[in-house]
Amino acid sequence: MKAIAVVIESQDWHRVTVVYKDIPSSATGAVLQLSEALKDVGIEIGHLLPLPPLSSSSSLVEELHSLKEGQCRVFVVHTSLQLGVHLFETAKKMEMMKEGYIWIITDTISSLVHSIKASTISSSMDGIVGVKSYFNETTPQFKIFRGRFRRKFISEHPDEEKNEPGIYAAKAYDATWAAALAMKGGRDTGQQLLEKISNGQFDGLTGKIQFSDQKLAPAHIFQIINVVGKSDRELGFWSETSEESGFWGDGRALAQVVWPGGPRNTPRGWTPSTDEKPQKIGVPSGSTFKQFVEVIQDGNNISFKGFSINVFNATVERLPYALPHKLYAFNGTYDELVRQVYLKVRDMLSSFIQFLALPI
């Protein structure tokens, strides 16, 4: 989840929507960890969307429609593979896999992309970015395992188009090997066998296998991928143990990302809302310093100019989200303007910005 947060931070996005499978472990585990990781880098979760494990197409359309109506366009998806594929197929039909949308998947889907049909990937998942645990697939040990795995898989499932082993197959092999080594030369069972497994160390397919407090040491290197065409490609790596901040210890930047819809420039991560009520900006019409704020009335037309107005407009343009607003001339003192905010006649955020921009 820290790797996910770093990817989002690197693209200068400040608000995300998290879509997750509504099971107890998600609510108390992964989603909480993601929330903490995002908070640490100053990113806000604008909306949490829990999806039932067996979401119907109609309910999924309804939920996605509510997301489509909002401003946020950065979505982090933490679901099972089956639910995730269903989600993206529905999103594609609703035109939510086009330019401007950003979809980021966690390890629960990323590590299984290799097993998804090529037609599904190319039609519904193109442009997705994911993070998954990394293991070296170029070692002689894994190459031998891969060849044996593919031969056996093809013989048992000749109609399947995908026959590559992923990290879960490699982990299963390492787990079996750990048990086999512990059982070698003895007849230990129960707690004794468990202790032997926990004390064992060896170089497995997924790296060095060793346990701490009867738990496998967590992965420290994560691979960042981009789903493009009929498969995925490597964008880079991230490691928490790296001495340098960023993605990789040698200072390389993230490789070029192809986002949904095909653009290579980074999407802004939000879109102006069509139905959001504009913020009301109170502008004092009796300002003494016209070079800072001047309200010009020409018949029924009112315009605003001056240094403070320019600062405000420039600030709004640089915000990482849309801020619908409308300027109103206010004939009164600063104290009366602040009271307008208190009485909710003017909006607090926008009036406060305007108030700070004006000279005292």
C-alpha positions as CSV (number, residue, x, y, z in Angstrom):
1,M,0.0,0.0,0.0
2,K,3.0,2.3,0.5
3,A,4.0,1.6,-3.0
4,I,0.5,2.5,-4.3
5,A,0.7,5.8,-2.3
6,V,4.1,6.6,-3.8
7,V,2.8,6.0,-7.3
8,I,-0.1,8.4,-6.7
9,E,2.1,11.0,-5.1
10,S,4.6,10.9,-8.0
11,Q,1.8,12.0,-10.4
12,D,0.8,14.9,-8.2
13,W,-2.7,13.7,-7.5
14,H,-4.2,14.8,-4.2
15,R,-7.5,12.9,-3.9
16,V,-8.5,9.4,-4.7
17,T,-11.5,7.1,-4.6
18,V,-11.0,3.6,-3.2
19,V,-13.1,0.7,-4.5
20,Y,-12.8,-2.5,-2.5
21,K,-14.4,-5.9,-1.9
22,D,-16.7,-5.6,1.1
23,I,-15.4,-8.3,3.3
24,P,-14.2,-7.9,7.0
25,S,-10.5,-8.3,6.1
26,S,-10.6,-5.5,3.6
27,A,-12.3,-3.0,6.0
28,T,-9.9,-3.7,8.9
29,G,-6.7,-4.6,7.0
30,A,-5.7,-3.5,3.5
31,V,-8.0,-0.5,3.2
32,L,-6.8,0.8,6.6
33,Q,-3.2,0.3,5.6
34,L,-3.9,2.1,2.3
35,S,-5.6,5.0,4.1
36,E,-2.6,5.4,6.4
37,A,-0.1,5.2,3.5
38,L,-2.0,7.9,1.6
39,K,-2.3,10.1,4.7
40,D,1.5,10.0,5.2
41,V,2.1,11.5,1.8
42,G,-0.8,14.1,2.0
43,I,-3.3,12.3,-0.2
44,E,-7.0,12.3,0.7
45,I,-9.5,9.5,0.2
46,G,-12.5,11.4,-1.1
47,H,-14.8,8.4,-1.2
48,L,-14.8,4.7,-0.1
49,L,-16.9,2.4,-2.3
50,P,-17.4,-1.1,-0.8
51,L,-18.7,-3.7,-3.3
52,P,-20.4,-6.9,-2.3
53,P,-18.5,-10.0,-3.4
54,L,-21.3,-11.0,-5.8
55,S,-22.3,-7.5,-7.1
56,S,-25.0,-7.7,-9.7
57,S,-24.6,-5.8,-13.0
58,S,-27.4,-3.4,-12.1
59,S,-26.0,-2.5,-8.7
60,L,-22.5,-2.1,-10.1
61,V,-23.8,0.3,-12.8
62,E,-25.5,2.3,-10.1
63,E,-22.4,2.6,-8.0
64,L,-20.1,3.5,-11.0
65,H,-22.7,6.1,-12.1
66,S,-22.3,7.8,-8.8
67,L,-18.5,7.9,-9.2
68,K,-18.8,9.2,-12.8
69,E,-20.9,12.1,-11.5
70,G,-18.2,13.1,-9.1
71,Q,-15.1,15.1,-9.7
72,C,-12.4,12.6,-8.7
73,R,-11.0,10.5,-11.6
74,V,-8.3,8.5,-9.7
75,F,-9.6,5.1,-8.6
76,V,-7.7,2.6,-6.5
77,V,-9.2,-0.9,-6.8
78,H,-8.6,-3.6,-4.2
79,T,-10.9,-6.5,-5.0
80,S,-10.7,-10.2,-6.1
81,L,-9.7,-10.9,-9.7
82,Q,-13.3,-12.0,-10.6
83,L,-14.9,-8.9,-9.1
84,G,-12.2,-6.7,-10.6
85,V,-12.7,-8.0,-14.1
86,H,-16.5,-7.5,-13.8
87,L,-15.9,-4.0,-12.5
88,F,-13.7,-3.0,-15.5
89,E,-16.0,-4.6,-18.1
90,T,-18.9,-2.6,-16.6
91,A,-16.7,0.6,-16.5
92,K,-15.8,0.1,-20.1
93,K,-19.5,0.0,-21.1
94,M,-20.1,3.2,-19.1
95,E,-17.2,5.0,-20.9
96,M,-15.1,5.1,-17.7
97,M,-12.1,3.5,-19.3
98,K,-11.4,6.5,-21.6
99,E,-9.1,9.4,-21.5
100,G,-9.1,11.3,-18.2
101,Y,-9.8,8.3,-16.0
102,I,-7.0,6.7,-13.9
103,W,-7.3,3.1,-12.5
104,I,-4.8,1.7,-10.1
105,I,-5.0,-2.0,-9.0
106,T,-3.4,-3.6,-6.0
107,D,-1.6,-6.9,-5.7
108,T,-4.8,-9.0,-5.5
109,I,-5.4,-8.2,-9.2
110,S,-1.9,-7.2,-10.5
111,S,-0.3,-10.5,-9.6
112,L,-2.9,-12.4,-11.7
113,V,-3.0,-10.2,-14.8
114,H,-0.9,-12.9,-16.6
115,S,-3.8,-15.3,-16.2
116,I,-6.5,-13.0,-17.7
117,K,-7.7,-13.6,-21.3
118,A,-6.0,-11.4,-23.8
119,S,-9.3,-10.3,-25.2
120,T,-10.5,-9.1,-21.8
121,I,-7.3,-7.2,-21.2
122,S,-7.3,-5.4,-24.5
123,S,-11.0,-4.6,-24.4
124,S,-11.6,-3.6,-20.8
125,M,-8.3,-3.0,-18.9
126,D,-6.1,-1.1,-21.3
127,G,-4.1,1.7,-19.5
128,I,-4.5,0.4,-15.9
129,V,-1.5,0.8,-13.6
130,G,-0.8,-1.8,-10.9
131,V,1.6,-2.7,-8.1
132,K,2.6,-6.3,-7.3
133,S,5.2,-8.2,-5.3
134,Y,8.4,-8.7,-7.3
135,F,10.4,-11.9,-7.8
136,N,13.1,-12.7,-10.2
137,E,11.8,-14.7,-13.2
138,T,15.2,-14.9,-14.9
139,T,17.0,-17.3,-12.5
140,P,17.9,-20.8,-13.7
141,Q,15.8,-22.3,-10.9
142,F,12.6,-20.5,-12.0
143,K,13.2,-21.2,-15.7
144,I,13.3,-24.9,-15.0
145,F,10.2,-24.6,-12.9
146,R,8.4,-22.6,-15.6
147,G,9.1,-25.2,-18.2
148,R,7.8,-28.0,-16.1
149,F,4.8,-26.0,-15.0
150,R,3.8,-25.1,-18.5
151,R,4.1,-28.7,-19.8
152,K,1.9,-30.0,-17.0
153,F,-0.6,-27.2,-17.2
154,I,-1.0,-27.5,-21.0
155,S,-1.5,-31.3,-20.7
156,E,-4.3,-30.9,-18.1
157,H,-5.8,-27.7,-19.6
158,P,-5.2,-27.8,-23.4
159,D,-8.0,-25.2,-24.1
160,E,-6.6,-22.5,-21.8
161,E,-4.7,-19.7,-23.7
162,K,-2.7,-18.6,-20.6
163,N,-0.3,-21.1,-19.1
164,E,2.4,-19.0,-17.4
165,P,3.1,-19.5,-13.7
166,G,2.7,-16.4,-11.5
167,I,3.9,-15.5,-8.1
168,Y,1.1,-17.6,-6.4
169,A,2.3,-20.7,-8.2
170,A,5.9,-19.9,-7.2
171,K,4.9,-19.3,-3.6
172,A,2.9,-22.6,-3.5
173,Y,6.0,-24.4,-4.8
174,D,8.2,-22.7,-2.1
175,A,5.7,-23.7,0.6
176,T,5.7,-27.3,-0.5
177,W,9.5,-27.3,-0.6
178,A,9.7,-25.8,2.9
179,A,7.5,-28.6,4.2
180,A,9.5,-31.3,2.3
181,L,12.8,-30.0,3.7
182,A,11.4,-30.0,7.3
183,M,10.1,-33.6,6.9
184,K,13.4,-34.9,5.4
185,G,15.0,-37.5,7.6
186,G,12.4,-37.5,10.3
187,R,8.9,-38.3,11.3
188,D,8.0,-35.1,13.2
189,T,4.4,-34.0,13.2
190,G,2.4,-31.2,14.7
191,Q,4.2,-28.6,16.6
192,Q,7.6,-30.2,16.1
193,L,7.2,-30.1,12.3
194,L,5.9,-26.5,12.5
195,E,9.1,-25.5,14.4
196,K,11.3,-27.2,11.8
197,I,9.5,-25.3,9.0
198,S,9.8,-22.0,10.9
199,N,13.5,-22.5,11.5
200,G,14.3,-23.5,7.9
201,Q,16.0,-21.2,5.4
202,F,16.6,-21.8,1.7
203,D,16.7,-19.9,-1.6
204,G,13.3,-20.4,-3.2
205,L,11.7,-19.3,-6.4
206,T,10.4,-16.1,-4.8
207,G,13.7,-15.3,-3.1
208,K,15.2,-16.1,0.3
209,I,12.7,-18.1,2.4
210,Q,13.0,-17.5,6.1
211,F,10.5,-17.0,8.9
212,S,10.2,-14.6,11.8
213,D,7.7,-15.4,14.6
214,Q,6.3,-18.2,12.3
215,K,5.6,-15.7,9.6
216,L,7.3,-15.4,6.2
217,A,9.4,-12.2,5.9
218,P,7.4,-9.7,3.8
219,A,8.5,-8.7,0.3
220,H,10.5,-5.5,0.1
221,I,10.5,-5.0,-3.6
222,F,7.4,-4.2,-5.6
223,Q,7.0,-4.1,-9.4
224,I,5.0,-1.3,-11.0
225,I,3.2,-2.5,-14.2
226,N,1.1,-0.9,-16.9
227,V,-1.6,-3.0,-18.6
228,V,-1.2,-2.3,-22.3
229,G,-2.5,-4.3,-25.3
230,K,-2.9,-7.9,-24.5
231,S,-0.6,-8.1,-21.4
232,D,1.3,-5.9,-19.0
233,R,4.7,-4.3,-19.1
234,E,7.1,-3.2,-16.5
235,L,7.3,0.5,-15.5
236,G,9.8,0.2,-12.7
237,F,10.2,-0.9,-9.1
238,W,9.7,0.5,-5.6
239,S,11.4,-0.6,-2.4
240,E,10.8,0.7,1.1
241,T,14.3,-0.2,2.1
242,S,15.9,2.0,-0.6
243,E,18.1,4.7,0.7
244,E,16.8,7.2,-1.8
245,S,13.2,8.4,-2.0
246,G,11.3,7.7,-5.1
247,F,10.9,4.5,-7.1
248,W,14.3,2.9,-7.3
249,G,17.7,3.3,-5.7
250,D,19.6,4.2,-8.9
251,G,17.4,7.4,-9.4
252,R,15.6,6.3,-12.6
253,A,12.2,7.8,-13.1
254,L,9.0,5.9,-13.8
255,A,8.9,4.7,-17.4
256,Q,6.4,6.2,-19.8
257,V,2.8,5.3,-18.8
258,V,0.0,4.7,-21.3
259,W,-3.2,5.8,-19.6
260,P,-6.8,4.7,-20.4
261,G,-7.7,6.1,-23.8
262,G,-4.2,6.2,-25.0
263,P,-2.7,9.5,-23.8
264,R,0.9,9.5,-22.5
265,N,0.7,12.8,-20.7
266,T,-0.4,12.5,-17.1
267,P,-4.1,13.0,-16.6
268,R,-5.0,15.8,-14.0
269,G,-7.0,13.4,-11.9
270,W,-10.3,15.3,-11.7
271,T,-13.0,16.8,-13.8
272,P,-15.3,19.8,-13.3
273,S,-18.6,18.8,-11.8
274,T,-21.6,19.7,-13.8
275,D,-24.1,19.9,-11.0
276,E,-22.0,21.3,-8.1
277,K,-23.2,24.5,-6.6
278,P,-20.7,27.4,-7.3
279,Q,-18.9,28.9,-4.4
280,K,-20.0,32.5,-3.7
281,I,-17.1,35.0,-3.6
282,G,-17.8,38.2,-1.8
283,V,-15.6,41.0,-3.3
284,P,-15.6,44.4,-1.3
285,S,-16.8,47.1,-3.7
286,G,-15.6,50.0,-1.6
287,S,-11.9,49.1,-1.6
288,T,-9.6,52.1,-1.2
289,F,-6.7,50.5,-3.2
290,K,-8.1,50.1,-6.7
291,Q,-4.9,48.6,-8.0
292,F,-5.6,45.6,-5.7
293,V,-9.4,45.2,-6.0
294,E,-11.8,47.2,-8.2
295,V,-15.4,46.5,-8.9
296,I,-16.5,47.9,-12.2
297,Q,-20.3,48.3,-12.9
298,D,-21.4,49.0,-16.5
299,G,-25.2,48.9,-16.5
300,N,-26.2,45.4,-15.5
301,N,-22.7,44.1,-16.1
302,I,-20.2,43.8,-13.2
303,S,-16.6,43.0,-13.7
304,F,-13.7,42.6,-11.3
305,K,-10.0,43.4,-11.7
306,G,-6.9,44.2,-9.7
307,F,-3.9,42.4,-8.3
308,S,-5.8,40.4,-5.6
309,I,-8.3,39.3,-8.2
310,N,-5.5,38.0,-10.4
311,V,-3.9,36.2,-7.5
312,F,-7.2,34.5,-6.7
313,N,-7.9,33.5,-10.3
314,A,-4.3,32.1,-10.7
315,T,-4.7,30.1,-7.4
316,V,-7.9,28.6,-8.6
317,E,-6.4,27.5,-11.9
318,R,-3.6,25.7,-10.1
319,L,-5.8,23.8,-7.6
320,P,-5.6,20.0,-8.2
321,Y,-9.5,19.9,-8.4
322,A,-12.3,22.0,-9.8
323,L,-13.7,24.9,-7.8
324,P,-16.8,26.3,-9.4
325,H,-17.3,29.8,-8.2
326,K,-18.9,33.2,-8.9
327,L,-17.8,36.6,-7.8
328,Y,-20.3,39.0,-6.1
329,A,-19.9,42.7,-5.3
330,F,-20.2,43.3,-1.6
331,N,-20.8,46.8,-0.3
332,G,-19.7,46.6,3.3
333,T,-16.8,46.4,5.7
334,Y,-14.4,43.4,6.1
335,D,-16.1,42.6,9.5
336,E,-19.5,42.5,7.7
337,L,-18.0,40.2,5.0
338,V,-16.7,37.8,7.6
339,R,-20.2,37.8,9.2
340,Q,-21.7,36.9,5.8
341,V,-19.5,33.8,5.9
342,Y,-20.7,33.0,9.5
343,L,-24.3,33.4,8.4
344,K,-23.6,31.2,5.3
345,V,-24.6,33.9,2.9
346,R,-21.1,33.6,1.5
347,D,-19.0,30.5,1.4
348,M,-16.3,30.2,4.0
349,L,-13.5,28.7,1.9
350,S,-13.7,31.1,-1.0
351,S,-14.4,34.2,1.0
352,F,-11.5,33.4,3.3
353,I,-9.2,33.1,0.3
354,Q,-10.4,36.4,-1.0
355,F,-10.1,38.0,2.4
356,L,-6.4,36.9,2.7
357,A,-5.6,38.2,-0.8
358,L,-6.8,41.7,0.0
359,P,-4.4,44.3,1.6
360,I,-5.0,45.3,5.2
